[in-house]
Amino acid sequence: MKKTFKYRLYTNKRTFNKAGYWLGLCRNLYNVALEQRILAYKQNKKSLSYFSQSNEMPALKKEIPEYKDINAQTLRESLQRLDFAFRRFYTRVKNGEKPGFPRFKGVNRYNSFNLLQNGWRLEGKYLTITKLGRFKLRLSRPIEGSIRTITIYRNVMDKWYACFNCDNVPERKLPASDKEIGLDVGIKSFCVDSEGNRTDNPLYLRQVEAILRRKQRRLSRREKGSNRRGKARLLVAKCHEKITNQRNDFLHKAANYYIENYGTIYIEDLRITNMVRNHHLAKSISDSSWGKFFGFLSYKAEEAGRTVVRVNPAGTSQICSRCGTKVEKTLADRIHDCPVCGLIVDRDLNSAIDVLQAGQACQALTKEVALCVA
């Protein structure tokens, strides 16, 4: 299986400055190639190809000797990014849309470059990049499998990371389990499962909203291009970075609990993009990060040999889990009170049981269809 390993990089300031210089050269190459493609498209409605622009690299290196220090595959990867952006542009044109051209990359919009088969050497916890320098890795876990590509990127806090994209990573299957569980996610409680376990929603953004508001207000008052604005921007970025780290840590731990203890996990197939159109709940929904949680569950389940089944969410918050009667409720109604069978239970627990039952019915139907086909 494929997997990505991410590590923080450490070295001297001079090497980091040179890495930033490489980023600037790759960004300039991207922008120049983009301008060529736009002019060619406006003249004859046909754009240049990746291969035609790649063949111009030797001439570019003669005119601008600085590009000779950068790995040729790294430069071609910048052109491949542009080619991918233009292929999506053509797809939108064919669909009858009126799309704009791909955007030129500003200073803060091009923050990574790739290393492919050559130009680097890994020795223990040290990564050496040819003509760039030597970096020390903070190896929080060992690198497994065969390294396919390495991505060097810089975040908004000017911290540098290396991402090793590996193939043939051995699976870490957990002991088989026949336990099944349904999950219902929400805002008041992040997650309630069909066994009645409740996980409170930390809402990390809401916790520091007042502090973040003051920092953003201070940033907006600074003069653009000034050193004081740069310092204020870093303070805002640092606050967002902490929120992201806290949220990811919480989501990983929540996902690990269910992966380790259950063989089959049923979740709702939510259309979160449509849900955030509700402006009263959009911030809380985004802060809860249900989509990221479901993504963590899916990739952890694949590695551990577990099963994650997505269930149609239609009616799971209204149907009685005991008798199947539809009981209309608003978001303010937190108790499910069935007038037919008399079931009185928390609405989130009722929804989790509905998700479990719907998932089990779907799995049973799938098995029947498979048997009939066989």
C-alpha positions in Angstrom: 0.0 0.0 0.0 1.0 3.7 -0.4 1.7 5.9 2.5 3.2 9.3 3.2 5.7 10.0 6.1 6.1 13.6 7.1 9.1 15.0 9.2 10.3 18.4 10.3 13.6 19.5 8.9 16.4 21.2 10.7 19.6 22.9 9.3 21.4 26.2 9.3 19.7 29.5 8.1 21.9 29.7 5.0 20.6 26.3 3.7 17.0 27.3 4.4 17.5 30.6 2.5 18.9 28.6 -0.4 15.9 26.3 -0.3 13.6 29.4 -0.4 15.6 30.6 -3.4 15.0 27.3 -5.2 11.2 27.8 -4.5 11.4 31.3 -6.0 13.1 30.0 -9.2 10.5 27.2 -9.5 7.7 29.7 -9.0 9.2 32.0 -11.7 9.4 29.1 -14.1 5.8 28.2 -13.4 4.6 31.8 -14.0 6.7 32.2 -17.2 5.4 28.9 -18.6 1.9 29.9 -17.7 2.2 33.2 -19.6 3.5 31.4 -22.6 0.5 29.0 -22.6 -2.0 31.9 -22.1 -0.6 33.8 -25.1 -0.6 30.7 -27.3 -4.2 30.0 -26.3 -5.4 33.5 -27.0 -3.7 33.5 -30.5 -4.9 30.2 -31.9 -7.1 28.6 -29.1 -4.4 26.0 -28.6 -2.0 25.8 -25.8 1.6 24.6 -25.6 2.2 21.1 -24.4 4.2 20.0 -21.5 6.8 18.3 -23.8 7.3 21.4 -25.9 8.0 23.5 -22.8 10.2 20.8 -21.2 12.3 20.7 -24.4 13.1 24.4 -23.8 14.8 23.8 -20.5 18.4 23.5 -21.9 18.1 26.9 -23.6 16.6 28.4 -20.3 19.6 27.1 -18.3 22.0 28.8 -20.8 20.2 32.1 -20.5 19.7 31.9 -16.7 22.7 29.9 -15.1 21.0 29.8 -11.7 18.7 27.0 -13.0 21.7 24.7 -13.5 21.9 24.2 -9.7 18.3 22.8 -9.5 17.6 19.2 -10.3 16.2 18.8 -13.8 13.4 16.6 -12.5 12.4 19.2 -10.0 12.1 21.8 -12.8 10.1 19.5 -15.0 7.7 18.8 -12.0 6.9 22.5 -11.9 5.9 22.2 -15.6 3.8 19.1 -14.8 1.9 21.1 -12.2 1.1 23.7 -14.8 0.1 21.0 -17.3 -2.3 19.4 -14.8 -3.9 22.9 -14.1 -4.4 23.4 -17.9 -5.9 20.0 -18.4 -8.5 20.8 -15.8 -9.0 24.2 -17.5 -9.8 22.4 -20.8 -12.1 20.0 -19.0 -14.2 23.0 -17.8 -14.2 24.5 -21.3 -15.5 21.2 -22.8 -18.3 21.2 -20.1 -19.6 24.5 -21.4 -18.3 26.6 -18.5 -16.6 29.9 -18.7 -13.5 29.3 -16.6 -10.6 31.7 -16.0 -7.0 30.7 -16.8 -4.9 29.1 -14.0 -3.7 31.7 -11.6 -0.2 33.1 -11.5 1.6 32.0 -8.3 2.4 34.7 -5.8 5.2 34.6 -3.3 3.1 32.8 -0.7 1.3 30.5 -3.2 4.2 28.3 -4.2 5.7 26.6 -1.2 7.0 23.2 -2.3 9.2 21.4 -4.8 9.6 17.6 -5.5 12.6 15.3 -5.7 12.1 12.2 -7.8 14.6 9.3 -8.3 17.9 11.2 -8.1 19.4 14.3 -6.6 19.1 13.2 -3.0 20.6 10.8 -0.5 19.1 9.5 2.8 21.5 8.4 5.5 19.8 7.6 8.8 18.2 10.8 10.1 20.1 13.0 7.6 18.7 14.0 4.1 21.3 15.4 1.7 20.0 17.2 -1.4 22.5 17.8 -4.2 23.7 21.4 -4.6 21.3 22.5 -1.8 22.6 21.1 1.5 22.2 18.6 4.4 19.1 18.5 6.5 18.4 16.7 9.8 15.1 14.9 10.1 13.1 14.6 13.3 12.3 10.9 12.8 9.2 10.5 14.9 8.6 7.1 13.2 10.6 5.0 10.8 10.3 5.3 7.0 8.7 2.1 5.6 8.5 0.8 2.0 10.3 2.1 -1.0 10.6 5.9 -1.4 8.9 7.1 -4.6 9.2 10.9 -4.3 10.1 13.5 -1.7 8.3 16.7 -1.3 10.1 19.6 0.5 7.7 22.3 1.6 7.5 25.4 3.7 4.5 26.3 5.8 3.2 29.8 6.7 5.3 29.7 9.9 8.5 29.3 7.8 8.9 25.8 9.1 10.3 23.3 6.6 9.1 19.7 6.2 9.9 16.7 4.1 7.2 14.3 2.9 8.3 10.9 1.8 5.8 9.3 -0.6 6.4 5.5 -0.3 5.1 2.5 -2.1 5.0 -1.2 -0.9 4.4 -0.1 2.7 3.6 -3.3 4.8 0.1 -3.4 6.2 -0.4 -3.5 10.0 -3.5 -5.6 10.2 -5.2 -5.8 13.6 -6.7 -9.1 15.0 -10.0 -9.8 13.3 -13.1 -8.5 15.1 -16.8 -9.2 14.3 -18.0 -6.2 16.4 -20.0 -3.6 14.6 -20.9 0.0 15.5 -22.7 3.0 14.0 -21.5 6.6 14.5 -23.6 9.8 14.4 -21.6 13.0 14.3 -22.8 16.4 15.5 -22.0 19.8 16.8 -23.0 19.6 20.5 -21.4 16.1 20.8 -18.7 15.4 18.2 -19.7 11.7 18.0 -22.2 9.4 19.6 -22.0 5.7 18.8 -24.7 3.0 18.8 -23.5 1.7 22.2 -24.2 5.0 23.9 -20.6 6.3 24.2 -20.5 10.1 23.7 -17.4 12.1 22.7 -17.7 15.8 23.5 -16.9 18.3 20.7 -13.8 20.4 21.7 -14.5 23.1 19.0 -10.9 24.4 19.3 -11.6 27.4 17.0 -14.4 28.6 19.3 -12.2 28.4 22.3 -9.7 30.9 21.0 -12.1 33.0 18.8 -11.8 36.1 21.0 -8.0 35.9 21.0 -7.8 35.3 17.3 -10.2 38.2 16.6 -7.8 40.6 18.4 -4.8 39.3 16.5 -6.5 39.6 13.2 -7.7 43.1 14.0 -4.1 44.1 14.9 -2.9 42.6 11.6 -5.5 44.5 9.5 -4.2 47.8 11.0 -0.6 47.2 10.0 0.8 48.8 6.8 1.2 46.4 4.0 4.8 45.4 3.3 6.0 46.6 6.7 8.0 44.5 9.2 5.3 45.0 11.8 2.7 43.5 9.5 5.0 40.5 8.9 5.3 39.9 12.6 1.5 40.3 13.1 0.9 37.8 10.3 3.1 35.2 12.0 1.1 35.6 15.3 -2.1 34.9 13.4 -0.6 32.0 11.6 0.8 30.6 14.8 -2.7 30.6 16.4 -4.2 28.8 13.4 -1.3 26.3 13.4 -2.0 25.5 17.1 -5.7 25.0 16.3 -4.9 22.7 13.4 -2.5 20.6 15.5 -5.0 20.3 18.4 -7.8 19.3 16.0 -5.7 16.7 14.2 -4.5 15.2 17.4 -8.1 14.9 18.7 -9.4 13.4 15.4 -6.5 10.8 15.2 -7.2 9.6 18.7 -11.0 9.4 18.1 -10.4 7.4 14.9 -7.9 5.1 16.5 -10.3 4.1 19.3 -12.9 2.8 16.8 -10.4 1.2 14.5 -8.8 -0.7 17.3 -12.0 -1.9 18.9 -14.5 -2.6 16.0 -14.3 -4.6 12.9 -17.0 -2.8 10.9 -17.8 0.9 11.4 -20.9 2.5 9.8 -20.9 6.3 9.2 -23.2 8.7 7.4 -22.3 9.7 3.9 -22.8 13.4 4.6 -22.7 16.1 1.9 -20.7 18.6 4.1 -20.2 21.0 1.2 -24.0 21.5 1.1 -24.4 21.6 4.9 -22.0 24.6 5.3 -24.3 26.7 3.2 -26.3 27.2 6.4 -24.6 30.3 7.7 -25.8 29.8 11.2 -23.9 26.5 11.5 -21.1 26.8 8.9 -18.4 27.8 11.4 -19.3 25.1 13.9 -19.5 22.4 11.2 -16.1 23.4 9.8 -14.6 23.5 13.2 -15.9 20.0 13.9 -14.1 18.6 10.8 -16.3 15.6 10.2 -14.9 15.1 6.7 -11.3 14.9 8.0 -12.5 12.5 10.7 -14.1 10.2 8.1 -11.0 10.4 6.0 -8.8 9.3 8.9 -11.2 6.5 9.6 -11.0 5.3 6.0 -7.3 5.2 5.6 -6.7 3.8 9.1 -9.2 1.0 8.3 -7.5 0.2 5.1 -4.2 -0.3 6.8 -5.6 -2.2 9.7 -7.9 -4.5 7.7 -11.1 -3.0 9.0 -14.3 -2.0 7.1 -15.8 1.5 7.0 -19.3 1.6 5.4 -21.0 4.9 4.4 -24.7 4.9 4.9 -27.3 7.2 3.2 -28.1 9.8 5.9 -31.7 10.4 4.7 -34.1 9.9 7.7 -31.5 8.7 10.2 -32.4 11.6 12.5 -36.1 11.2 12.2 -36.8 7.4 12.1 -37.4 5.5 15.4 -34.8 2.9 15.9 -37.2 0.5 17.6 -40.4 0.5 15.4 -39.3 2.5 12.3 -41.9 5.2 12.7 -40.9 8.6 11.3 -40.9 11.2 14.1 -40.4 14.7 12.9 -37.9 16.7 15.0 -36.2 20.1 14.7 -32.6 20.8 15.6 -33.8 22.1 19.0 -35.4 18.8 19.9 -32.7 16.8 21.6 -34.9 13.9 22.8 -36.5 11.3 20.5 -40.0 10.5 21.9 -41.8 8.0 19.7 -45.6 8.2 20.0 -46.1 4.7 18.7 -43.8 2.4 20.6 -43.0 4.8 23.5 -39.2 4.9 23.0 -37.7 7.9 24.8 -34.0 8.2 24.1 -31.4 10.9 23.2 -31.8 11.8 19.5 -28.1 11.3 18.8 -28.1 7.8 20.2 -31.3 7.0 18.2 -29.5 8.3 15.0 -26.4 6.2 15.7 -28.6 3.1 16.1 -30.4 4.0 12.8 -27.0 4.3 11.1 -26.0 0.8 12.4 -29.2 -0.8 11.3 -29.1 0.8 7.9 -25.5 -0.3 7.4 -26.2 -3.8 8.4 -29.2 -4.0 6.0 -27.0 -2.7 3.2 -24.3 -5.2 3.9 -26.8 -8.1 4.0 -28.3 -7.0 0.7 -24.8 -6.8 -0.8 -24.0 -10.3 0.3 -27.3 -11.6 -1.2 -26.6 -10.0 -4.5 -23.1 -11.4 -4.5 -24.5 -14.9 -3.8 -27.0 -14.6 -6.6 -24.3 -13.5 -9.1 -22.1 -16.4 -8.0 
